[in-house]
Amino acid sequence: MIGKGILYVANSAWLLDSLILSTSLYIVHYTRVSAIYRRQALSMVIGSIGAVAGYSTYAIGLVPWDLDLGSMIIALNGSIFAFGILYFGLLDVSAIARDRLFESMQEGGKKP
């Protein structure tokens, strides 16, 4: 049986660090966002935590029979993000852009 090499370990460490960093950034964003966008941010946090938990269980070796959970995790996270897109308007940037535009204006303007 071939063991895991140094590049595999380095890649796994980089991937896990990236997942944990992105999850922590999502959590920070969730705490700072206004109540209007909190459900959108929550769907991103849940999806990211699912990715971290799935990869961590695989990397630690808690998965029986050496199964690769990647496809199941992708399907689960895809359904979480699809729910966020369909019900919470996750990709709706017009409201965010409008808020940012009116916050940055120095002169008065009429809201549509």
C-alpha positions, -999 to +999 in steps of 0.1 A: +000+000+000+013+034-009+014+060+019+004+096+017+033+118+005+045+152+016+026+169-013-006+152-003-002+164+033+007+199+022-023+201-001-046+188+026-033+213+051-036+242+026-072+231+017-083+228+053-067+262+062-085+278+033-118+263+043-114+274+079-104+309+069-133+313+045-157+300+071-144+324+097-147+353+072-183+343+065-190+342+102-175+377+107-196+390+078-227+374+093-221+393+126-216+426+108-243+425+081-276+442+086-307+422+094-319+424+058-290+403+045-286+381+076-304+351+060-282+353+029-251+353+051-265+324+072-269+302+041-232+309+032-221+301+067-240+268+068-227+258+034-191+266+044-194+248+077-207+217+059-176+218+036-152+221+066-170+193+085-170+170+055-134+175+046-123+172+082-140+139+088-124+126+056-089+139+064-090+126+099-101+092+087-135+089+104-151+078+071-156+040+069-144+019+040-122+047+026-152+064+010-147+097-008-174+120+006-167+147-019-196+141-042-221+138-013-207+170+003-209+189-031-245+177-035-254+188+001-237+222-002-252+227-037-287+222-022-279+246+006-267+273-018-296+266-042-320+272-013-301+304-005-303+316-041-340+307-046-355+318-012-331+344+002-320+361-030-283+351-025-273+364-059-294+395-058-269+423-058-292+451-068-303+458-032-267+458-019-255+480-047-284+504-041-276+506-004-239+512-011-246+538-038-268+559-015-244+556+014-216+569-007-235+598-023-225+632-009-255+651-024-291+643-020-309+619-043-343+605-048-348+568-039-366+548-065 
